[in-house]
């Protein structure tokens, strides 16, 4: 009996096991997904923009500007990749 249940569970696709459709998620779950996704995008785009605007202007050393921009890009990557998991079915 246990083998039959285990084989039946193994036969089901992984996407159907614990999938919550986008329409059935609460507004908070959807908002946290979208917020993390776009916050990461904003930080990732701000890095090259700040580098373009401030490199060689004399406000900071060029190394400090480059490292700051690199940090902005890494922060954006962090937010983008650690967003809540979303399954759309």
C-alpha positions in Angstrom: 0.0 0.0 0.0 2.8 2.4 0.9 4.6 1.5 -2.3 1.6 2.3 -4.4 1.2 5.8 -2.7 4.9 6.5 -3.2 4.9 5.5 -6.9 1.7 7.6 -7.5 3.4 10.6 -5.8 6.5 10.1 -7.9 4.5 9.9 -11.1 2.9 13.3 -10.5 4.8 16.3 -12.0 6.6 18.5 -9.5 4.7 21.6 -10.8 1.4 20.1 -9.7 2.4 18.9 -6.2 2.4 22.2 -4.3 1.6 24.8 -7.0 -0.4 27.9 -5.9 -1.7 29.7 -8.9 -1.0 33.4 -9.2 -4.7 34.3 -8.9 -5.0 32.4 -5.6 -2.1 34.1 -3.9 -2.8 36.8 -1.4 -2.1 40.4 -2.3 0.8 40.5 0.2 2.5 37.5 -1.5 2.2 39.0 -4.9 3.4 42.4 -3.7 6.5 40.9 -2.0 7.3 39.0 -5.2 6.9 42.1 -7.4 8.7 44.4 -4.9 11.8 42.2 -4.6 11.9 41.6 -8.4 11.8 45.3 -9.3 13.9 46.5 -6.4 16.6 44.3 -7.7 16.2 45.7 -11.2 16.4 49.2 -9.9 19.6 48.6 -8.0 21.1 46.7 -10.9 20.4 49.5 -13.3 21.5 52.2 -10.9 25.0 50.8 -10.7 26.0 51.4 -14.3 24.1 54.7 -14.4 26.0 56.0 -11.3 29.3 54.8 -12.9 28.5 56.7 -16.1 27.6 59.9 -14.3 30.3 60.1 -11.7 33.4 58.3 -13.1 36.1 60.9 -13.7 34.1 63.8 -12.3 36.4 64.4 -9.3 33.7 63.9 -6.6 35.3 60.7 -5.4 38.3 58.7 -6.5 37.5 56.5 -9.6 38.2 53.4 -7.6 35.6 54.4 -5.0 33.1 55.1 -7.7 33.7 51.8 -9.3 33.5 49.8 -6.1 30.3 51.6 -5.1 28.7 50.8 -8.4 29.8 47.2 -8.2 28.2 47.0 -4.7 24.9 48.5 -6.1 24.9 45.8 -8.8 25.5 43.0 -6.2 22.7 44.3 -4.0 20.4 44.3 -7.0 21.4 40.8 -7.8 20.8 39.7 -4.2 17.3 41.2 -4.2 16.5 39.8 -7.6 17.6 36.2 -6.9 16.3 35.9 -3.3 12.7 37.0 -4.2 9.9 34.7 -3.0 9.4 31.7 -5.2 6.4 32.1 -7.6 4.7 29.3 -9.5 2.4 30.4 -12.2 0.1 27.7 -13.5 
